[in-house]
Each structure stands twice: as C-alpha cells, then as structure tokens.
C-alpha cells in the first residue's frame, strides 16, 4: 500500500526532504489550475523533475476540474473538458505519474426527470471517447466522488467503459459532508474498482480537510472494511496543514492501519 499526500510545488519546496522521506506517494495538485496547464506546464514539470529526481515513491496528479463539465449539454463545454484532461495527461506522462484524479460531474441539485440516466449515458460516452489516450500512456484515471450519494453511478460508468485504466477514487470527506453517506457501503460497492482514496475528516457539514479524528467520520469501521476487502493500492492524505499536523495525522493513520508508517519526526 502507498501512503501519500496532496502537494503542490511551492509547498514541496518548503521541505522537500520531509515529503520524500515520509510519503511513498505524492499527488501533485498544481495542474488543477488552468494557468498551470497553459503557460506554466512545462516549467512546473521541469521543476518537479529536478526536485524529485531521486524520489523512489509513486507520483500521481490531480487533474483539472474548475468550470469543467464532461456531461454538459453543450458539446463545446465537453470538448473543453477533454482538452484540459489531455493537457493534464501530458503532464502526467512527462512525470511518469501512474494515476490522474478527476472529479465526478454529478450534481445533486439537478432534480429534473431523467437526470441520472442522462448523466450515466453522457459520462460513458465521454470516457469511451478518450480513455484510449490514457491507456496508451498507461495512466489510470480515477473518478472522485463529489456530490454523489452512493457509488452506483460512478461504478456503472467504470463497468460499462470496461478499461483497466478507469477506476474509482473514494474521497472520505466528500462522502461524509456532501454525500451524507457512510463510508463502508462505498468500499463494498466498488470492490476491485477502488484503486485510490482521498483521506480526510470533517464534521459532516462542509469539506474541511481535517486530520483523522478531528471530525465525526467513523474511520474505525472504514478501515476494518478496507482490510476485509484486501485494499492494497493508494491512500492520499488530503490534509492541507503544516508538517506537525501531517505527522499527527499519520500517527493516527498508523493506529487504524495497525502497521508502522515510519513517520518522520
């Protein structure tokens, strides 16, 4: 299992040794910003290459999501989304990143009749049209739940597209605060499709990105279910705090996993 953190270039520069020595996976998040896909992409890639030239862990990237809607009614909006994903894919390939996280476009406020059928149909069409480009570069796309209430729609997209390079990312904080759902049903439903986890806590009202135990998520049952499912892929801690808080979070994670993580002090 790979234990990682979300990171961006300026934060990595503050203490590159800590991040490289502490985590076996780094999720590079600079490419969520449109400007970093246009004029700054090559510069960011080269800076990461220089800093991480001796890093032995796994690299992943968070793909863009700002104003992007792969299930939009407007084909021009869908085309823009595909273009942005392709730009991020090129960055991932240049960095030898193995995963790219993308957001589910599901909108819980869309109450019109037939919305979920439309969402499913358009999601499947979008990914069928572009997944071969990820397959060619051996980058696995993982779809992250945002407002989804259950795993059902994302799972159906993955099953229908049927590519080993399309899988699921379970975001614990989103499931709890935005989906208002327990975590264990997500793990059970996804099964082997679950290849990536965003781990953080909150109080069930908003997306706070707290360290484990600081909110109200029942992580005890969650990690029991993960063990039962033999999960052995990536866990990325999305704790946007300083090193002291990250160390505390990792110590708490050790207690749930019941394995030593070699946390730096």
N, C-alpha and C positions, 0 to 999 in steps of 0.2 A: 504494500500500500504506500502511495505517495502522499505526504502531508505538506501542503503548500500554503502560500499566502498570496493575496492580491497585492500587486505592487505597481508603481509607475516610476518612470526613470528618475525624477528628481528625488523621490523618497529612497530609492535604491542607492543613489549617490551619497546619501547621508551616512550610510553604514553598510557598504556592500559586503563586508566580511560577515556581519551578523546574518543577513538574509541568505547568503550562500552556504554558511555553515549550519544554519538552523533548519532550513527547509529543503526537502527533497523535490519540491516543485515550486516554480514561480509562475504565477499568472500575470502576464504583462498587460496592463489595462490602458495604456496610452492611446490605443487605437479605437477607443470608443468615440474619440473626438474627431469631427470631420476635418479640422485643420491638420491633424496628425496623419490623415490618410492622403492629403493632398501635398502641400508644400513641405511638410516636415518628415514624411515617412522614411525616406532613405537615411536621413540624418539620425533619426531615432534608432533605426535598425543598426546602424554602424556603431552608435554609442553603446547599445546593449551588447553587441558582439565583442567590443573591446573590454567592457567591464566583466562580462560573463564568459570570457574565453576559456577559463579553467573550471567552470562550473560543471559538475557531473550529474546534476539533477535534471528533471524533466521541465521543459518550457512549454507553456500554453499561452494563449492570448484571449482576451475578452474582445469579441467583435463589436462593431458599432451598433447602436440602437436609437440614437437621438433622431426623432422625426421619421423613423423608418417603419414601414408597414408592408411586409411581404404579402399580406392578404387584402390590401387595399382594393377598392372597386376600380381605381384609376390605374391603368396599365403603365402610365409614366411613373407613378409612385413605386410600383412594383419593380420597374426597370432600375430606378434609382437605388432601391434596396439591393438588388442583385449586383449593381456596380460597386456599391460600398462593401458588400461582402467579398467581392473579388479583390478589391484593394487590400482588405484585411488579410485575405488568404495569401496574397503575395508576400505580405509582411511575415505571416506565419511560416511560409515556406523558406523565406530568407533566413529566419531564425531557427529553423529546424524544429518549430513548435509542433506538437502532436495533437493538440486539441484547440478548437476555437469555440468559445461560448457565444451563443446568440439568444436573444430574448424571444419568448413566445409572444405572438401578436394578439393573443386572446384578450378581449375587452369585456370585462364582467358587466359593464354598464350597457352593453348592446342587447337590448331586450326584444328587438324585433323578431317576428316569427321566422324561423329557418336560419337564424344567425349561426348556430353551431354547425349545421350542415354546410353552410357556405364556408365557414372558417376551415372546416376539415378539408373540403374539396379544394379550396384555393391554396391551403398550406401544402397539400400533397402535390399539386401541380407545380408550385414554386420549387419545392425541393427536388422533384423529379427532373426539372429543367436544369438544375445547377449542381446537383450532387456529384456528377461525374468529374467536375473540375476539382472537387475536394478529394475524390478517390485517386485522381491522377497524381496529386501531390501528397497523398497519404496523411491528410489532416482530417481528423474526426470532428464533425460538427456536433455539439451537444446543445439541445434546446432547453433553455432555463425557464421554469415556471415563474410567472409574474403575478397575474390576477387569476390564474387557473384555480378552480376549486378542487379539482381532482386530477389524477394523472391521465384520465381516459383519452382526451383529445390528442395530447402530445404522443401518447403511446400508439394511438391509431395512425397518426402520421408516420411514425417510425416503422410500424409494422407494414404499412402499405408501400412506402418508398423502398423498404427492404434492402438497405445498403449497410454493410458493416461500418461505414463511415458516417452514419447518422444515428445518434444515441440521445440519451436524456441526461440533463443536469438537474438535480434536485436542490433548490435553494430553500434552506430550512426557514429562514426569516420570512421569505415571501409566502411560503405555505401557511405559516402561523399568523402573520399580520394581515396579509392581503387575501389569501385564500380561506382564512378562518378554518383551517383543517388540521387534523393530527398528522404527524409525520409517518407513522408506521404504515398506513394504507398506501402511501406513495411508494415506499420501498417494496411492499408486497406486489403492487400492481406493475411496477416497472420490471421487476425481476432482473434478468441479464441485460436489459436495455439501459439500466442505470450504470453509467460509467464515470460520473462526475458529481461532486457535491460541493455546494457553497454552504459553509458552516458559519452561522452567527445567530445571535439571540435577540429577542425583543419582548415587549410586554403585551403583544397582541393587538396593538392599536396602530402602530406605524413601523416603517422599516428603519430600525435604529442601528443595526450592525454592532450590537453589544457583544462582549466576550461571553463565553459559555457560563451559565449560572447567574448572569446579571439580569436576565429576563424571566419569562414564565414558560419557556418551552420545556417539555418533558424529554430531555435528552437521554435519560436512563433507558426508557423503553425504546427509543430510537436506535441506540447503539446495540441493544440486545437484538433488535430486528436485523440490523446490518450484519451482525455476527452470524445469525441464523441463515441469512441469505448468502453468506460467504463473500461479502463485498470485499474486493481487493484492488480497487482502482485509485482514483484521485479524490482527496479531500482538501479543499482550499478554504482556509480561514479568511473570511472577509471582515477582518477587524481593522478598521482604519484608525488605529491609535499608535502611540509610540511603542518603543521596544519593551518597556516594562510591562505594559498591558498585554502585549503579544506573548511575552513569556508566561504571564499569569494564565492567559487563555490556553496555552499549550500544556501547562501543568494540569489544568482542569481536563483537557482532552485526554491526557495520559490516564487519568482516573477512569474515564469512560471506556477507553480502548483496552485498558489493563495491560498496556505494553509501554516500555520506556521509549521516549522520543529523543533523548539526548539533547534536551533544551539547553541552549547557551545561557550563561549567567554573567 
